[in-house]
Amino acid sequence: MKISRMNKGDWGKVKAFFDLETEEGFTIKGFKVVQGIDSLFVGFPSKEKDGEYNETIFADKTLKQKLNKLALEYYSRV
């Protein structure tokens, strides 16, 4: 997997939006780099319903950690 596009900015706690391209050729849009209490983290695409945001992409803990590392390294270089 690789980051195919990242737009940095300052939208409150959101510091960047990015797309992820899988090895199979899928592009998943709507990931975010978010400022948490102690550090930055990756927010997955989500959909708002009745005031609650629910992730629309699911991944296990290992894949989330891998994506978080990949995105934050990319964010620091751009």
TORVO-599700 format. One line per field, with one value per residue (C-alpha): residue number from 1; z, y, x. Coordinates in Angstrom, 3 decimals, always signed. Layout:
num: (NUM,...)
w: (Z,...)
v: (Y,...)
u: (X,...)
# end
This chain:
num: (1,2,3,4,5,6,7,8,9,10,11,12,13,14,15,16,17,18,19,20,21,22,23,24,25,26,27,28,29,30,31,32,33,34,35,36,37,38,39,40,41,42,43,44,45,46,47,48,49,50,51,52,53,54,55,56,57,58,59,60,61,62,63,64,65,66,67,68,69,70,71,72,73,74,75,76,77,78)
w: (+0.000,-0.608,-0.164,-3.554,-2.552,+0.607,+1.170,+4.257,+5.938,+9.199,+9.587,+13.370,+14.608,+11.046,+9.655,+6.326,+4.071,+2.030,-0.292,+0.032,-2.938,-2.360,-4.125,-5.934,-7.498,-5.279,-4.166,-0.856,-0.278,+2.887,+5.358,+7.714,+9.809,+13.095,+16.059,+19.169,+22.786,+22.720,+19.069,+15.481,+14.334,+11.246,+11.123,+8.832,+6.353,+8.182,+7.682,+9.999,+11.101,+13.944,+15.228,+15.410,+13.056,+12.097,+10.183,+6.712,+6.303,+8.811,+9.477,+12.180,+14.747,+12.889,+9.616,+11.404,+13.035,+9.674,+7.995,+10.868,+10.553,+6.751,+6.781,+9.562,+7.884,+4.606,+6.426,+7.947,+4.491,+2.606)
v: (+0.000,+3.567,+7.120,+8.382,+11.963,+14.062,+17.602,+19.268,+22.171,+23.241,+22.331,+22.368,+19.016,+17.658,+18.353,+16.480,+14.414,+11.548,+8.682,+5.174,+2.952,-0.812,-3.312,-4.611,-1.201,+0.077,+3.724,+4.442,+8.114,+10.023,+9.187,+11.994,+12.884,+14.121,+15.901,+13.888,+14.823,+13.574,+12.938,+12.682,+9.643,+8.407,+8.764,+6.336,+7.394,+7.821,+8.741,+10.920,+9.693,+11.172,+13.170,+10.144,+9.328,+5.687,+4.349,+3.061,+1.157,-1.513,-2.892,-5.023,-3.545,-4.610,-3.031,+0.162,+0.428,-0.124,+2.526,+4.968,+4.597,+4.931,+8.024,+9.867,+9.269,+10.573,+13.557,+14.537,+14.515,+16.587)
u: (+0.000,+1.088,-0.134,-1.279,-2.187,-1.925,-3.218,-1.787,-3.544,-5.101,-8.764,-8.976,-7.701,-7.430,-3.949,-4.127,-6.358,-4.965,-5.817,-4.439,-3.647,-3.617,-1.359,-4.453,-5.080,-7.894,-7.770,-9.480,-10.258,-11.018,-8.250,-7.182,-4.142,-5.607,-4.020,-4.832,-4.151,-0.553,+0.269,-0.902,-2.885,-4.712,-8.482,-10.266,-12.973,-16.242,-19.866,-21.966,-25.372,-27.422,-24.438,-22.138,-19.265,-18.813,-15.808,-16.680,-13.386,-12.414,-8.925,-7.368,-4.990,-1.821,-2.927,-4.000,-0.561,+1.168,-0.989,-0.448,+3.349,+3.254,+1.021,+2.867,+6.244,+4.791,+3.227,+6.588,+8.268,+5.646)
# end
